[in-house]
Amino acid sequence: MNKKGFLAVAIVFTVLLIDQVSKIIIKTSMRLEESFAVFGNWFYIHFTENPGMAMGMEWGGVAGKYALTSFRIVAIFGISYYIYTLIKNKAHTGFVAAMSLILAGAAGNIIDSLVYGLIFSKSTIFKVASSFPADGGYTTFMQGKVVDMLYFPLFYLPEWVPVMGGHKFFPYIFNVADAAITIGVFIIVIWQKKFFVEEKIA
């Protein structure tokens, strides 16, 4: 394995480790919708769960969840192969790193969907979930909910601001996997000219 290959594996492993450890700790130590401040009032750990789509959206019920999860599994294999070709073709190291972040983030949330419903009991506002409950998990394979916990409300926009006035500037709650995907995309957008020019030269 060359240096770029090692970098890709290291990024994926590190992101997955941090993502899954943080989710398991939150899932087994906090009640649903419980939160606490970390740095004043601008950063909170707030435990919530979503069906697996961006911003908590749902699509197609149980069948839609199976379809979405299946598509993501295929996408993960596709991204993995793409990273392999990038390394083989000596693509820019930054591009390999960015794609590895995206892969790790996608894989992190897929793990929740695949097995969390099998290995955890249901989280509620009254009760903390337990691991490997005797009567089984809260749902079936591929139907698990994604654990989110990072919340940066930042500040409220003034009432006169169109549409978002009176609401929090950043109301979304996300996780380490989501952050990895976002960072990977931003890296590609910001340095795309450098990445793709050097890829062609190589």
C-alpha positions as CSV (number, residue, x, y, z in Angstrom):
1,M,0.0,0.0,0.0
2,N,1.4,3.4,-1.0
3,K,1.2,6.6,1.1
4,K,-2.1,7.8,-0.5
5,G,-3.6,4.4,0.1
6,F,-2.5,4.5,3.7
7,L,-3.9,8.0,4.1
8,A,-7.3,7.0,2.7
9,V,-7.5,4.0,5.0
10,A,-6.4,6.1,8.0
11,I,-9.0,8.8,7.3
12,V,-11.8,6.3,6.9
13,F,-10.8,4.3,10.0
14,T,-10.4,7.4,12.2
15,V,-13.7,9.1,11.2
16,L,-15.6,5.8,11.6
17,L,-14.1,5.2,15.0
18,I,-14.9,8.7,16.3
19,D,-18.3,8.7,14.7
20,Q,-19.4,5.3,16.1
21,V,-17.9,5.8,19.6
22,S,-19.6,9.1,19.9
23,K,-23.0,7.7,18.7
24,I,-22.8,4.7,21.0
25,I,-22.0,6.8,24.0
26,I,-24.8,9.2,23.3
27,K,-27.3,6.4,22.5
28,T,-26.6,4.6,25.8
29,S,-26.2,7.5,28.1
30,M,-28.8,10.1,27.1
31,R,-32.6,10.2,26.7
32,L,-34.0,11.2,23.4
33,E,-34.1,15.0,23.0
34,E,-31.9,15.4,26.1
35,S,-29.2,18.1,25.7
36,F,-26.5,20.0,27.6
37,A,-24.4,23.0,26.8
38,V,-20.7,22.5,26.0
39,F,-19.4,26.1,25.2
40,G,-21.9,28.6,26.5
41,N,-25.1,28.8,24.5
42,W,-23.6,28.3,21.0
43,F,-22.8,24.6,21.1
44,Y,-24.8,21.8,22.5
45,I,-24.8,18.0,22.7
46,H,-28.4,17.3,21.8
47,F,-29.5,13.7,21.3
48,T,-31.9,13.1,18.5
49,E,-32.5,10.5,15.8
50,N,-33.6,10.7,12.2
51,P,-34.7,8.1,9.6
52,G,-31.5,8.6,7.7
53,M,-32.1,11.3,5.2
54,A,-30.7,14.8,5.3
55,M,-32.3,17.1,7.9
56,G,-34.5,14.3,9.2
57,M,-36.7,13.9,6.1
58,E,-38.5,10.6,5.4
59,W,-39.4,9.0,2.1
60,G,-41.5,6.0,1.2
61,G,-41.9,4.5,4.7
62,V,-40.4,1.1,5.3
63,A,-39.9,0.3,1.6
64,G,-38.3,3.7,1.1
65,K,-35.9,3.1,3.9
66,Y,-34.9,-0.2,2.3
67,A,-34.4,1.5,-1.0
68,L,-32.4,4.4,0.4
69,T,-30.1,2.1,2.5
70,S,-29.6,-0.2,-0.5
71,F,-28.7,2.8,-2.7
72,R,-26.2,4.1,-0.1
73,I,-24.5,0.7,0.2
74,V,-24.1,0.6,-3.6
75,A,-22.8,4.2,-3.5
76,I,-20.2,3.3,-0.8
77,F,-18.8,0.5,-3.0
78,G,-18.8,2.9,-5.9
79,I,-16.9,5.6,-3.9
80,S,-14.5,3.0,-2.6
81,Y,-13.7,1.9,-6.2
82,Y,-13.3,5.5,-7.3
83,I,-10.8,6.2,-4.5
84,Y,-8.9,3.1,-5.6
85,T,-8.7,4.5,-9.2
86,L,-7.6,7.9,-7.9
87,I,-4.8,6.4,-5.9
88,K,-3.8,4.2,-8.9
89,N,-3.8,7.1,-11.2
90,K,-1.8,9.3,-8.8
91,A,-4.5,11.9,-8.2
92,H,-3.9,14.9,-5.9
93,T,-3.5,13.8,-2.3
94,G,-6.0,16.4,-1.2
95,F,-8.6,15.0,-3.5
96,V,-8.0,11.5,-2.2
97,A,-8.4,12.8,1.4
98,A,-11.6,14.6,0.5
99,M,-13.2,11.6,-1.1
100,S,-12.1,9.5,1.9
101,L,-13.9,11.8,4.2
102,I,-17.0,11.5,2.1
103,L,-16.7,7.7,2.1
104,A,-16.2,7.6,5.8
105,G,-19.2,9.8,6.5
106,A,-21.5,7.8,4.3
107,A,-20.3,4.5,5.8
108,G,-20.8,5.9,9.4
109,N,-24.5,6.7,8.8
110,I,-25.0,3.4,7.0
111,I,-23.9,1.5,10.0
112,D,-26.7,3.2,12.1
113,S,-29.3,2.2,9.5
114,L,-28.1,-1.3,9.1
115,V,-27.6,-2.5,12.7
116,Y,-28.6,0.0,15.4
117,G,-32.2,-1.2,15.3
118,L,-31.0,-4.7,16.1
119,I,-28.5,-4.0,18.9
120,F,-30.2,-1.2,20.8
121,S,-33.5,-0.8,22.5
122,K,-35.7,2.2,21.7
123,S,-34.6,5.6,22.9
124,T,-37.4,7.7,24.4
125,I,-37.7,11.0,26.3
126,F,-38.2,9.0,29.5
127,K,-35.7,6.1,29.1
128,V,-32.1,5.6,28.0
129,A,-31.5,2.9,25.4
130,S,-29.7,-0.3,26.3
131,S,-27.3,-2.4,24.3
132,F,-28.3,-5.9,23.1
133,P,-31.6,-6.0,25.0
134,A,-33.0,-9.5,25.9
135,D,-36.2,-8.9,23.9
136,G,-34.4,-7.7,20.8
137,G,-33.8,-4.3,19.3
138,Y,-36.2,-1.6,18.4
139,T,-36.6,-2.5,14.7
140,T,-35.4,-4.8,11.9
141,F,-32.2,-4.9,9.8
142,M,-31.7,-1.8,7.6
143,Q,-34.4,0.1,9.4
144,G,-32.3,1.7,12.2
145,K,-32.4,5.5,12.8
146,V,-29.3,7.6,12.6
147,V,-28.0,9.1,15.8
148,D,-27.4,12.9,15.8
149,M,-26.0,15.0,18.5
150,L,-24.0,18.1,17.4
151,Y,-26.1,21.3,17.7
152,F,-24.8,24.8,16.9
153,P,-27.8,27.1,17.2
154,L,-25.4,30.1,17.1
155,F,-28.0,33.0,17.2
156,Y,-31.5,34.0,16.2
157,L,-32.0,36.0,13.0
158,P,-34.0,39.3,13.4
159,E,-37.7,39.2,12.8
160,W,-37.3,41.3,9.7
161,V,-35.2,38.8,7.8
162,P,-37.3,37.1,5.1
163,V,-38.4,33.4,5.7
164,M,-35.9,32.7,8.5
165,G,-36.6,35.8,10.6
166,G,-37.1,34.9,14.3
167,H,-35.6,31.5,13.8
168,K,-32.2,30.0,14.7
169,F,-29.4,30.7,12.1
170,F,-28.4,27.0,12.1
171,P,-31.2,24.8,13.5
172,Y,-29.8,21.5,12.2
173,I,-28.5,18.7,14.4
174,F,-25.9,16.5,12.9
175,N,-23.1,14.0,13.7
176,V,-19.4,13.3,13.0
177,A,-20.3,11.4,9.8
178,D,-22.3,14.3,8.5
179,A,-19.5,16.7,9.3
180,A,-17.0,14.5,7.4
181,I,-19.1,14.5,4.3
182,T,-19.6,18.3,4.5
183,I,-15.9,18.9,5.0
184,G,-15.0,16.6,2.1
185,V,-17.4,18.4,-0.2
186,F,-16.1,21.8,0.8
187,I,-12.5,20.8,0.2
188,I,-13.4,19.6,-3.3
189,V,-15.4,22.8,-4.1
190,I,-12.7,25.1,-2.8
191,W,-9.7,23.4,-4.4
192,Q,-11.4,21.8,-7.4
193,K,-9.2,23.6,-10.0
194,K,-6.0,22.4,-8.4
195,F,-7.3,18.9,-7.9
196,F,-8.6,18.3,-11.4
197,V,-5.8,20.0,-13.2
198,E,-3.2,18.0,-11.5
199,E,-5.2,14.8,-12.0
200,K,-5.2,15.4,-15.7
201,I,-1.4,16.1,-15.7
202,A,-0.8,12.9,-13.8
